[in-house]
Amino acid sequence: MTMSSAPGRRSFAKGALAGAAALFPVTAAPGSASASGRRGAPLLRLPAPTGPYPVGTRVLHLVDHSRHDPWEPGIGVRELMVTVLRPAAPCPGLPRVPQLTPGAAGVFASLAHLVRPHLPSAGVDWAATLTHARAGAPPLPGRRPVLVYSPGGGDARTTGCSLAIDLASHGWTVVTVDHPGDGSQVEFPDERPERDRVRTTVLRPDLDAAVFRTMIDTRVADLRFVLDVLGLDRVGVYGHSAGGTAAAQALHEDRRIAAAVNLEGYLDRMDGELLPVALRGTDRPLLLAGTDGFRDARLDRSWAALLAHAGPVTRRQLDGTGHWVFTDYAALVPQLHKAGLMSAAGRAAMVGRADPRVTVPAVRGLVRSFFARHLPTRPAGVPRGAGRPRGR
């Protein structure tokens, strides 16, 4: 895999396999007797974070009473589920949090091959995958710069936990946001008369421009509400696909966002109308990161419109990869392929053919280095779990 940029090219392959064993440990997960999940399903593993801090996690249910839900107006309010990931004090005895709860995993098992047709329709225990964050871990003291994540259209915030946890392990507080209605499945703390406990996506393969406009406008409003309710200022925002589109447009609309990363999101409204950020440009740093496996004329046109403006905008391309290399699928899909649950063509279509021991560090390094320049954390100076360094 190489990374392309104008005017030159540089390779990420050299040295990328170093430390791969630490990223992808071969030991079974805590509490498991083997490398298999329920009913002999393969136990899928997420890569370990690389920063000096352990990571704690907390889930929040946020309610915006000023808006109706655009997908289900009968709900009467706009509800969001978010996860807050923070650098934590040493917490070796606390359990690792699963990527999906049993309730969400059960729903996703029936949706996976519909939302992402290359995924298997059976044979995966989606509830067995553990993240590297721990519930109840006490956060390190002090203020730290905050990054907010928006997942791709049709995806839940849980598909981006590996990158988010890695960023938190390097000193950022990371807030991952679900967008109910277009996310594959969003689990709430309880059931209401107007909705089930787990809401599923309304998106269909025949997505049209009107639905796309509603999705992006709603996501931008969701991100700005998160900043409001959590009292955040001078933050970074990053997102994948539709989440990247929303991150770039939110940067344009909200001065509280100091920098943003668009991981392969279009900058138009699907009908050819450019988003305001592409029409007018930006005076704050924005990274456009894409893949050669997804690149098309629409993406080039909308990104070129933004790049034509003078401003701190950079474009990078990961070669030998596919659209979902920016998500947890970068690590999970090759495991599914190896287990015989996905075809080689399906793997290539989703994440490309490059080795995840190369692609995962490349994506992490790209996003982390961008935010380290524009929203730096204090240097850690200590190994993981060796103390409580002062925060910002």
HUQUIGI-V301008 format. One record per helix or strand of 2 or more residues. SS is the DSSP state (alpha for helix, beta for strand). FROM is the first residue (numbers start at 0). LEN is the number of residues. Records with the same first field share a line. If there is no record, write none. Layout:
# HUQUIGI-V301008
SS->FROM-LEN + FROM-LEN
This chain:
# HUQUIGI-V301008
beta->1-4 + 8-3 + 53-11 + 77-11 + 95-3 + 129-6 + 145-5 + 172-5 + 184-3 + 197-3 + 234-6 + 256-7 + 284-7 + 312-6
alpha->19-4 + 37-3 + 72-3 + 101-14 + 156-13 + 208-22 + 241-12 + 275-5 + 296-11 + 322-4 + 328-10 + 343-8 + 355-19
